[in-house]
Amino acid sequence: MTETLTKINQPRPVTPLGILVEELERTLKIAKQESVSSELVKSLEKVYELAAGIDPYLEDNTTKESPELAALAKRTAEEDWSKRFSDGETVRQLEQEMLSGHIEGQTLKMFVSMTKAKRILEIGMFTGYSALAMAEALPADGDIIACEVDEYVSEFAKECFKLSEHGKKIKVITAPAIETLKNLIEAGETFDLVFIDADKSGYVDYFNLLIETNLLAKDGFICVDNTLLQGQPYLPKEKRTQNGEAIAKFNQTVTQDPRVEQVILPLRDGLTIIKRK
């Protein structure tokens, strides 16, 4: 049981940097086993140390997460996500790596403070780490509407939110995101900050709805997660998964859209910040 739980709790590398570190470690082991020059081994060791040290250094030098966020992350890691859950039409695999995590959570929290956002829309919530992180930076009268298609994780997140004084700022809507967005548009809702971290095939549609309507405030910002998806958008097309191709299409769509300005940050699995011109 302990061995099984360890495997469940051990996250696999899913970011470009994490995958790079894993490959460098493998390459270094091979180099040490083969008859290669000591100069090449030393060079590989230096490259590996530089790459492997980045994430731990960021963790150590970023403001620590709150006890409530830490508890949410721990509970997510301990959950057996090998189960499969249905969104009503398709069955998708949920996994602990879908959690935004400490560095991205603190980044989003900082964005909320910098932009002085009061109303936030989250498209794709999972177990609620990013929602709670942003809620911690909102004023007492601020609020978040979090869209999540899966009933199981919606209830999971709500239970976690109850443990935080900031959880009351979050309203969870369990339904397909595109349906929720259209309802919010019809109701005349407007948001200062929107965080997209949902089904990758829907990214372009979500982006267009936000830019073409008043759902995004005139001077609002969009943050989009996974825009470097395991490095796939910039790898040869034949090496991309369906999600990798969807992200490549999204990035190209945003880049070629004359209505917006954007920047991709190499944070975790890629975080794009977008605003209207």
Sine and cosine of phi, psi and omega as CSV:
sin_phi,cos_phi,sin_psi,cos_psi,sin_omega,cos_omega
0.00,0.00,-0.68,0.74,-0.01,-1.00
-0.88,0.47,-0.68,0.73,0.00,-1.00
-0.89,0.45,-0.67,0.74,0.00,-1.00
-0.90,0.44,-0.69,0.72,-0.01,-1.00
-0.90,0.44,-0.61,0.79,0.02,-1.00
-0.88,0.47,-0.68,0.73,0.01,-1.00
-0.90,0.43,-0.62,0.79,0.01,-1.00
-0.91,0.41,-0.66,0.75,-0.08,-1.00
-0.98,0.21,-0.27,0.96,-0.05,-1.00
-1.00,0.09,0.95,-0.31,-0.01,-1.00
-0.95,0.33,0.60,-0.80,0.07,-1.00
-1.00,0.04,0.44,-0.90,0.02,-1.00
-0.93,0.38,0.82,-0.57,-0.04,-1.00
-0.79,-0.61,0.04,1.00,0.03,-1.00
-0.96,-0.29,0.36,-0.93,0.03,-1.00
-0.81,0.59,-0.68,0.73,-0.01,-1.00
-0.93,0.38,-0.69,0.73,0.01,-1.00
-0.88,0.48,-0.68,0.73,0.02,-1.00
-0.92,0.40,-0.65,0.76,0.03,-1.00
-0.87,0.49,-0.71,0.70,0.01,-1.00
-0.88,0.48,-0.69,0.72,0.01,-1.00
-0.88,0.48,-0.68,0.73,0.01,-1.00
-0.92,0.38,-0.63,0.78,0.03,-1.00
-0.91,0.42,-0.63,0.77,0.04,-1.00
-0.89,0.46,-0.68,0.73,0.04,-1.00
-0.90,0.43,-0.68,0.73,-0.01,-1.00
-0.90,0.44,-0.64,0.77,0.01,-1.00
-0.90,0.43,-0.65,0.76,0.04,-1.00
-0.89,0.45,-0.68,0.74,0.02,-1.00
-0.89,0.45,-0.68,0.73,-0.02,-1.00
-0.87,0.49,-0.63,0.78,-0.01,-1.00
-0.95,0.32,-0.44,0.90,0.00,-1.00
-1.00,0.09,-0.43,0.90,-0.02,-1.00
-1.00,-0.04,0.19,-0.98,0.01,-1.00
-1.00,0.07,0.97,0.24,0.04,-1.00
-0.91,-0.41,0.31,-0.95,-0.07,-1.00
-0.92,0.38,0.49,-0.87,0.04,-1.00
-0.90,0.44,-0.48,0.88,0.04,-1.00
-0.89,0.45,-0.67,0.74,0.02,-1.00
-0.92,0.39,-0.66,0.75,0.02,-1.00
-0.88,0.48,-0.70,0.72,0.02,-1.00
-0.89,0.46,-0.62,0.78,0.02,-1.00
-0.91,0.42,-0.69,0.72,0.02,-1.00
-0.91,0.42,-0.63,0.78,0.03,-1.00
-0.88,0.47,-0.65,0.76,0.01,-1.00
-0.91,0.42,-0.70,0.72,0.01,-1.00
-0.89,0.45,-0.69,0.73,0.00,-1.00
-0.89,0.46,-0.70,0.71,-0.01,-1.00
-0.88,0.47,-0.65,0.76,0.01,-1.00
-0.89,0.45,-0.70,0.72,-0.04,-1.00
-0.96,0.28,-0.70,0.71,-0.08,-1.00
-0.94,0.33,-0.37,0.93,-0.06,-1.00
-1.00,0.07,-0.22,0.98,-0.10,-0.99
-0.90,0.43,-0.84,0.54,-0.08,-1.00
-0.87,0.49,-0.72,0.70,0.04,-1.00
-0.87,0.49,-0.59,0.81,0.01,-1.00
-0.92,0.40,-0.67,0.75,0.06,-1.00
-0.88,0.48,-0.69,0.73,0.01,-1.00
-0.86,0.51,-0.71,0.71,-0.06,-1.00
-0.94,0.35,-0.45,0.89,-0.12,-0.99
-0.93,-0.37,0.29,0.96,0.10,-0.99
-0.94,-0.35,0.62,-0.79,0.02,-1.00
-0.73,0.69,0.75,-0.66,-0.05,-1.00
-0.90,0.43,0.54,-0.84,0.04,-1.00
-0.94,0.33,0.38,-0.92,0.02,-1.00
-0.93,0.36,0.35,-0.94,0.05,-1.00
-0.84,0.54,-0.56,0.83,-0.01,-1.00
-0.93,0.36,-0.64,0.77,0.05,-1.00
-0.93,0.37,-0.64,0.77,0.02,-1.00
-0.89,0.46,-0.65,0.76,0.01,-1.00
-0.91,0.41,-0.63,0.77,0.03,-1.00
-0.90,0.44,-0.69,0.72,0.02,-1.00
-0.89,0.45,-0.66,0.75,0.00,-1.00
-0.90,0.44,-0.70,0.71,-0.01,-1.00
-0.91,0.42,-0.62,0.79,0.03,-1.00
-0.90,0.43,-0.65,0.76,-0.01,-1.00
-0.92,0.39,-0.52,0.86,-0.05,-1.00
-1.00,0.10,-0.26,0.97,-0.01,-1.00
-0.95,0.32,0.60,-0.80,0.04,-1.00
-1.00,0.07,1.00,-0.04,-0.04,-1.00
-0.99,0.10,0.15,0.99,0.06,-1.00
-0.95,0.31,-0.23,0.97,0.10,-0.99
-0.92,0.39,0.31,-0.95,0.06,-1.00
-0.89,-0.45,0.61,-0.79,-0.03,-1.00
-0.83,-0.56,0.49,-0.87,-0.05,-1.00
-0.94,-0.33,0.62,-0.79,0.08,-1.00
-0.99,-0.14,0.21,0.98,0.04,-1.00
0.96,-0.26,-0.52,0.85,-0.01,-1.00
-0.88,-0.48,-0.67,0.74,-0.01,-1.00
-0.79,-0.61,0.28,-0.96,0.06,-1.00
-0.95,-0.33,0.78,-0.63,-0.02,-1.00
-0.83,-0.56,0.45,-0.89,0.02,-1.00
-1.00,-0.04,0.83,-0.56,0.08,-1.00
-0.99,-0.11,0.58,-0.82,-0.02,-1.00
-0.51,-0.86,0.45,-0.89,-0.09,-1.00
-0.88,0.48,-0.41,0.91,0.00,-1.00
-0.92,0.39,-0.19,0.98,0.04,-1.00
-0.96,0.28,-0.21,0.98,0.03,-1.00
-0.93,0.38,0.70,-0.72,-0.01,-1.00
-0.89,0.46,-0.70,0.71,0.08,-1.00
1.00,0.03,0.10,-1.00,-0.15,-0.99
-0.82,0.57,-0.84,0.55,-0.11,-0.99
-0.91,0.42,-0.73,0.68,-0.01,-1.00
-0.93,0.37,-0.59,0.81,0.04,-1.00
-0.88,0.48,-0.71,0.71,0.01,-1.00
-0.93,0.36,-0.52,0.85,0.06,-1.00
-0.91,0.42,-0.74,0.68,0.03,-1.00
-0.89,0.46,-0.64,0.77,0.03,-1.00
-0.88,0.48,-0.65,0.76,0.04,-1.00
-0.91,0.41,-0.65,0.76,0.03,-1.00
-0.87,0.50,-0.66,0.75,0.01,-1.00
-0.87,0.49,-0.70,0.72,0.02,-1.00
-0.91,0.41,-0.68,0.74,-0.04,-1.00
-0.91,0.42,-0.65,0.76,-0.05,-1.00
-1.00,0.06,-0.16,0.99,-0.06,-1.00
0.83,0.56,0.58,0.81,0.02,-1.00
-0.90,0.44,0.59,-0.81,0.07,-1.00
-0.89,-0.46,-0.44,0.90,0.01,-1.00
-0.83,-0.55,0.82,-0.58,-0.06,-1.00
-0.81,-0.58,0.65,-0.76,0.10,-1.00
-0.90,-0.44,0.81,-0.59,0.06,-1.00
-0.92,-0.39,0.84,-0.54,0.00,-1.00
-0.97,-0.23,0.99,-0.16,-0.08,-1.00
0.99,-0.17,0.96,-0.28,-0.15,-0.99
-0.96,-0.29,-0.56,0.83,-0.19,-0.98
0.80,0.60,-0.76,-0.65,-0.10,-0.99
-1.00,0.03,0.09,1.00,0.20,-0.98
0.99,-0.10,0.19,0.98,-0.04,-1.00
-0.88,0.47,-0.78,0.62,-0.04,-1.00
-0.91,0.41,-0.61,0.79,0.02,-1.00
-0.88,0.47,-0.72,0.69,-0.02,-1.00
-0.93,0.36,-0.60,0.80,0.03,-1.00
-0.87,0.49,-0.72,0.70,0.01,-1.00
-0.93,0.37,-0.61,0.80,0.00,-1.00
-0.88,0.48,-0.56,0.83,0.00,-1.00
-0.89,0.45,-0.42,0.91,-0.02,-1.00
-1.00,-0.09,-0.16,0.99,-0.01,-1.00
-0.97,0.24,0.51,-0.86,0.12,-0.99
-0.92,0.39,0.18,-0.98,-0.06,-1.00
-0.86,0.52,-0.51,0.86,-0.01,-1.00
-0.99,-0.12,0.20,0.98,0.05,-1.00
-0.99,0.11,0.29,-0.96,0.01,-1.00
-0.48,-0.87,0.37,-0.93,0.03,-1.00
-0.80,-0.59,0.73,-0.69,0.20,-0.98
-0.96,-0.27,0.88,-0.48,-0.05,-1.00
-0.95,-0.32,0.84,-0.54,0.00,-1.00
-1.00,-0.08,0.80,-0.60,0.06,-1.00
-0.61,-0.79,0.75,-0.66,-0.08,-1.00
-0.99,0.12,-0.38,0.93,-0.13,-0.99
-0.99,-0.15,0.84,-0.54,-0.05,-1.00
-0.90,0.45,-0.62,0.78,-0.04,-1.00
-0.88,0.47,-0.78,0.63,-0.03,-1.00
-0.95,0.31,-0.46,0.89,0.08,-1.00
-0.87,0.49,-0.73,0.68,0.01,-1.00
-0.93,0.37,-0.60,0.80,0.05,-1.00
-0.84,0.54,-0.76,0.65,-0.03,-1.00
-0.90,0.43,-0.68,0.73,-0.02,-1.00
-0.86,0.51,-0.62,0.79,0.03,-1.00
-0.91,0.42,-0.62,0.78,0.03,-1.00
-0.93,0.37,-0.62,0.78,-0.02,-1.00
-0.89,0.45,-0.51,0.86,-0.02,-1.00
-0.89,0.46,-0.36,0.93,-0.05,-1.00
-1.00,0.09,-0.10,1.00,-0.02,-1.00
-0.89,-0.46,0.60,-0.80,0.06,-1.00
-0.92,0.40,-0.32,0.95,-0.02,-1.00
-1.00,-0.01,-0.14,0.99,-0.02,-1.00
-0.87,0.48,-0.47,0.88,-0.03,-1.00
-0.93,0.37,-0.24,0.97,0.02,-1.00
-0.99,0.16,-0.15,0.99,-0.11,-0.99
-0.96,-0.27,0.81,-0.59,0.12,-0.99
-0.93,-0.36,0.84,-0.54,-0.02,-1.00
-0.99,-0.14,0.78,-0.62,0.08,-1.00
-0.91,-0.42,0.89,-0.46,-0.05,-1.00
-0.99,-0.14,0.97,-0.25,-0.04,-1.00
-0.07,-1.00,0.26,-0.97,0.11,-0.99
-0.82,0.57,0.73,-0.68,-0.13,-0.99
-0.85,0.52,-0.66,0.75,-0.05,-1.00
-0.88,0.47,-0.59,0.81,0.04,-1.00
-0.92,0.40,-0.70,0.71,0.01,-1.00
-0.90,0.45,-0.67,0.74,-0.01,-1.00
-0.88,0.47,-0.69,0.72,0.01,-1.00
-0.89,0.46,-0.61,0.79,0.04,-1.00
-0.92,0.40,-0.62,0.78,0.01,-1.00
-0.93,0.38,-0.62,0.79,0.05,-1.00
-0.89,0.45,-0.71,0.70,0.00,-1.00
-0.88,0.47,-0.54,0.84,-0.02,-1.00
-0.99,0.12,-0.05,1.00,0.03,-1.00
0.97,0.23,0.40,0.92,-0.01,-1.00
-0.97,0.26,0.55,-0.83,0.03,-1.00
-0.68,-0.73,0.62,-0.79,-0.06,-1.00
-0.78,-0.62,0.59,-0.80,-0.01,-1.00
-0.98,0.18,-0.52,0.85,-0.05,-1.00
-0.62,-0.78,0.71,-0.70,0.03,-1.00
-0.82,-0.58,0.76,-0.65,0.04,-1.00
-0.91,-0.41,0.86,-0.50,-0.01,-1.00
-0.97,-0.25,0.86,-0.52,0.05,-1.00
-0.46,-0.89,0.87,0.49,-0.09,-1.00
-0.82,-0.57,-0.47,-0.88,0.02,-1.00
-0.88,0.47,0.80,-0.61,-0.13,-0.99
-0.91,0.41,-0.51,0.86,0.00,-1.00
-0.92,0.38,-0.31,0.95,-0.02,-1.00
-0.99,-0.10,-0.05,1.00,-0.09,-1.00
-0.83,0.56,-0.72,0.69,-0.04,-1.00
-0.89,0.46,-0.67,0.74,0.00,-1.00
-0.91,0.42,-0.67,0.74,0.02,-1.00
-0.89,0.45,-0.71,0.71,0.00,-1.00
-0.85,0.52,-0.75,0.66,-0.03,-1.00
-0.90,0.44,-0.65,0.76,0.02,-1.00
-0.88,0.47,-0.65,0.76,-0.02,-1.00
-0.93,0.38,-0.68,0.73,-0.06,-1.00
-0.97,0.26,-0.55,0.84,-0.10,-0.99
-1.00,0.01,-0.10,0.99,-0.02,-1.00
-0.80,-0.60,-0.04,-1.00,0.05,-1.00
-1.00,0.01,0.16,0.99,0.01,-1.00
-0.86,0.51,-0.62,0.79,0.11,-0.99
-0.99,-0.11,0.81,-0.58,0.02,-1.00
-0.83,0.56,0.43,-0.90,-0.07,-1.00
-0.79,0.62,-0.67,0.74,-0.01,-1.00
-0.96,-0.30,0.44,0.90,-0.03,-1.00
-0.99,0.16,0.20,-0.98,-0.01,-1.00
-0.84,-0.54,0.54,-0.84,0.11,-0.99
-0.91,-0.41,0.77,-0.64,0.14,-0.99
-0.93,-0.37,0.75,-0.66,-0.07,-1.00
-0.82,-0.57,0.82,-0.58,-0.05,-1.00
-1.00,0.01,0.35,-0.94,0.11,-0.99
0.92,0.40,0.46,0.89,-0.06,-1.00
-0.99,0.14,0.02,1.00,0.18,-0.98
-0.89,-0.45,0.26,0.97,-0.07,-1.00
-0.22,0.97,1.00,0.00,0.05,-1.00
0.82,0.58,0.36,0.93,-0.01,-1.00
0.99,0.13,-0.05,1.00,-0.12,-0.99
-0.89,0.46,-0.60,0.80,-0.03,-1.00
-0.85,0.52,-0.48,0.88,-0.01,-1.00
-0.96,-0.29,0.07,1.00,0.13,-0.99
-1.00,0.07,0.29,-0.96,0.06,-1.00
-0.79,0.61,0.60,-0.80,-0.10,-0.99
-0.82,0.58,-0.59,0.81,-0.05,-1.00
-0.93,0.36,-0.22,0.98,0.01,-1.00
-0.99,-0.13,0.05,1.00,-0.03,-1.00
-1.00,0.01,0.58,-0.81,0.18,-0.98
-0.99,0.13,0.00,-1.00,0.05,-1.00
-0.87,0.48,-0.66,0.75,0.04,-1.00
-0.92,0.38,-0.62,0.78,0.03,-1.00
-0.88,0.47,-0.63,0.77,0.03,-1.00
-0.93,0.36,-0.61,0.79,0.02,-1.00
-0.90,0.44,-0.64,0.77,0.02,-1.00
-0.94,0.35,-0.64,0.77,0.05,-1.00
-0.87,0.50,-0.66,0.75,0.03,-1.00
-0.91,0.42,-0.67,0.74,0.00,-1.00
-0.89,0.46,-0.75,0.66,-0.01,-1.00
-0.85,0.52,-0.66,0.75,0.02,-1.00
-0.92,0.40,-0.64,0.77,0.01,-1.00
-0.87,0.49,-0.72,0.69,-0.01,-1.00
-0.92,0.39,-0.69,0.73,-0.01,-1.00
-0.87,0.50,-0.60,0.80,-0.07,-1.00
-1.00,-0.01,-0.03,1.00,-0.03,-1.00
-0.99,0.10,0.90,-0.44,-0.06,-1.00
-0.95,0.30,-0.11,0.99,-0.06,-1.00
-1.00,0.10,-0.23,0.97,-0.15,-0.99
-0.76,-0.65,0.26,-0.96,0.18,-0.98
-0.86,-0.51,0.54,-0.84,-0.07,-1.00
-0.45,-0.89,0.35,-0.94,0.11,-0.99
-0.58,-0.82,0.66,-0.75,0.07,-1.00
-0.98,-0.19,0.84,-0.54,0.07,-1.00
-0.99,-0.11,0.73,-0.68,0.02,-1.00
-0.98,0.20,0.78,0.62,-0.01,-1.00
-1.00,-0.10,0.84,-0.54,-0.02,-1.00
0.79,0.61,-0.94,-0.34,-0.03,-1.00
-0.98,-0.21,0.35,0.94,0.01,-1.00
0.99,-0.15,0.82,-0.58,0.02,-1.00
-0.74,-0.67,0.89,-0.46,0.00,-1.00
-0.98,-0.19,0.69,-0.72,0.07,-1.00
-0.93,-0.37,0.78,-0.63,-0.09,-1.00
-0.78,-0.63,0.62,-0.78,0.16,-0.99
-0.58,-0.81,0.39,-0.92,0.08,-1.00
-0.94,0.35,0.51,-0.86,0.09,-1.00
-0.95,0.31,0.00,0.00,0.00,0.00
